[in-house]
Amino acid sequence: MSLLPYTNVFACLAHWVETCAPAERLCLHTGSCAEASAESCLPLSALWATMRYEERRSAKRAEQWQAIAEHLHHEAEQGLEGPWTLIALWLLTPRLKGVVRTVVGRTGAESDDVCSEVLAGAIQGMATVRAANPDQIEAHLVDAAYAAGRKTGRRAPNEVPQAEIENGICVPVPHMAAPLFIDGQVVRVGPMSMALAQRAHGERIGALAQRLGLLQHVREVRRLRRAGLTQKRSGDRCGTGHHQRSLFEIGEDV
């Protein structure tokens, strides 16, 4: 199959109908087409003229869609890849374009995404065309197309489907005010109590000891000091007296 020189799916659809199904007829009669009147054996050009100029609620238009629905039902029932599915989409082109514009305007979704879903929705509606009101075949297909296209709309930030909440997929986050500072900005605070200042100082010194790989050594020094053994070991090569205390234990005696 050769690629069509179009990027618009509706243009491709029209090109296919023009080149591949020019001889199709919609028969509103019984018996041979040769014996039927011109008004009851309609070429595609006559169908297009009806969809363009006839009122949507006219009896003539409804009768033609009922006949088209019979073709659609036959193709779906037999599992055939017949032409009437694409012909029906082609006849719906003006209305489907309007559906795409409406959905895009209301939801802000991408036009190509909406167009794809609109066409898929119309095809899904054709599978259930027998269940539709005989006088509302066209409306049934357009409604199915709109329902599918509407699902592509972007959700509002505070909108979370109930199914996602129940399945634990996502949890709504309550609105929180933005912080009054940015990363790296100095945050001014009031005077700190002696205990809080001592704790903050100890945490900084402990973090420094950990980064230097001296945390176990510092803990051992503190244990020995509390046991009164640091003076006895002041001659050790490591020197566990004043230097370690002045670096890692400042403020403990406050």
Phi, psi and omega in degrees: 000129181277151179283139179279145183278043180226149174255348179267127184294328179289326175293320176297320180297315179296320179297319180296314181298318182295323186265332188252342182224044183288339185264002181294144178229146173257111185267122177252028186224174172247153180090196185286143178293332181294332181265356183274157178283162182294329181288344183251004177226089195263129171284171183294329179297322179291323177295317179298321179295322178296314182293337183270324190248335181282148175297146184296330182263011182289151181294324180297315180294318179296320180297319180294320179292329175295319178292320176297321179298324177296319176296316180298317180295320180296317180295320180290320181292321181272354183066031183271151173261062183281174185276345192286338175297313179288326177296319179297319177298320179297318179293332180274357187310311181302320181284324179292324175299319177296323177297315180299313180299319181295313182295316180298318180294327184272332186248338184078011179288165179292137185299318181295321179296316180296316180301316179299316181289326178297314178296318178296321179295321178296319179294321176296323177296330179294332180290338181245025186293334180294333181278351183278159174298129183304332180271001184232031182299310182298316179297324178299317181290318180293320178297320178295321178294317181294319180298320179290318180293326182295333181291343181277356181296152180283135178284149174292153182302330182264013181256118179233118180302143181300324181298322181291325178293316182293326181274357178074020182288319178211156182236128180297136181258125180297151181293133179234140179294146179291144179297154183273004180220164178247167181302133178090350180278141180286129178260118181277134179232166178282181179300140180262147175290161180299319181295318180293320178296320180295321181293317179297319179297316179297323179293320179294317180294320178297320178296321177297317179297322180294318179294330179276356181077022184250011187297316179296321179296317180296319179298322179293319178299316180295320179298317180291323180295318179295330180275358180075024184256357185291326181290329180290333184255020183294342178272002180297154182298328181286334181070080186265027184258242192295325186295313179294323183291320181290334182271317189248354186233022178297133176093351181293333183269001180287000000 
